Amino acid sequence: MKITNMKLTGLCAGIVLTLGSLGAYAGDDDHLDQALKHAKEAAKADDASAVVEHAEKAKTHAKTADEHLDAGITSLDNAITHGKQGHADMAKKAADEAVTHLKAAE
């Protein structure tokens, strides 16, 4: 099978993006845990400014988790699509990306 320059470029870009995204997720805290922690702190706070501070932090972590969940779902859709087309390697790669996103959403 002959690999064209366009296919090779696309493959290389996919690998670079995947590896880059793994590095971005490596330092993430557990976003859902952090969102819950800050929401609880907001509920227990004694003054309005502390409520705002913790609620904003909770919202930021919740949004980040949501973005990762959305990306994970997209990757799972890609895995299903590629699997149905018989593209096992691409389906497995998409499923692996889903795992990365779903772990990052925790």
C-alpha positions in Angstrom: 0.0 0.0 0.0 1.4 3.3 -1.1 1.3 6.1 1.5 0.7 9.5 -0.1 2.3 12.7 1.3 -1.1 13.9 2.4 -1.8 10.7 4.4 1.7 10.8 5.9 1.3 14.5 6.9 -2.1 13.8 8.4 -0.7 10.8 10.4 2.2 12.9 11.7 -0.1 15.8 12.6 -2.3 13.4 14.5 0.6 11.9 16.4 1.9 15.3 17.3 -1.5 16.5 18.5 -2.1 13.4 20.6 1.3 13.6 22.3 0.9 17.3 22.9 -2.5 16.7 24.5 -1.1 14.0 26.7 1.4 16.5 28.1 -1.3 19.0 28.8 -3.4 16.6 30.7 -0.5 15.2 32.8 -0.7 18.0 35.4 -4.4 18.2 35.8 -5.9 17.6 39.2 -9.1 15.6 39.4 -11.5 18.3 38.1 -14.7 16.8 39.4 -13.2 16.3 42.8 -11.9 19.9 42.8 -15.3 21.2 41.6 -17.1 19.3 44.4 -14.5 20.4 47.0 -14.9 24.1 46.1 -18.7 23.9 45.8 -18.8 22.5 49.4 -16.5 25.2 50.6 -18.8 27.8 48.9 -21.8 26.3 50.7 -20.0 26.4 54.1 -18.5 29.9 53.6 -19.3 32.6 56.2 -19.3 35.6 53.8 -20.4 36.4 50.3 -16.9 37.0 48.9 -15.8 33.6 50.0 -18.9 32.0 48.4 -18.0 33.8 45.2 -14.3 32.8 45.3 -15.1 29.1 45.8 -18.1 29.0 43.5 -15.9 30.5 40.7 -13.2 27.9 41.3 -15.8 25.1 41.3 -17.3 26.4 38.1 -13.9 26.5 36.4 -13.1 22.9 37.3 -16.6 21.8 36.3 -16.2 23.4 32.9 -12.9 21.8 32.4 -14.3 18.4 33.3 -17.2 19.0 30.9 -14.8 19.9 28.0 -12.9 16.7 28.6 -16.1 14.7 28.7 -17.2 16.2 25.4 -13.9 15.5 23.8 -14.0 11.9 25.2 -17.5 11.4 23.7 -16.2 12.8 20.3 -13.3 10.3 20.4 -15.7 7.5 21.2 -17.8 8.5 18.3 -14.7 8.4 16.1 -13.8 5.0 17.4 -17.2 3.7 16.6 -17.2 5.2 13.1 -13.7 3.9 12.3 -14.6 0.5 13.8 -17.7 0.2 11.6 -15.5 1.0 8.6 -13.1 -1.8 9.5 -10.3 0.6 10.4 -9.1 -1.2 13.5 -5.9 0.9 14.1 -7.7 4.2 13.8 -10.6 2.9 16.0 -8.1 1.9 18.7 -6.3 5.2 18.5 -9.6 7.1 18.9 -10.6 4.9 21.8 -7.2 5.6 23.4 -7.8 9.3 23.0 -11.2 8.8 24.7 -9.5 7.2 27.7 -7.1 10.2 27.9 -9.9 12.7 27.9 -12.1 10.7 30.3 -9.2 10.4 32.8 -8.6 14.1 32.5 -12.2 14.8 33.3 -12.0 13.0 36.7 
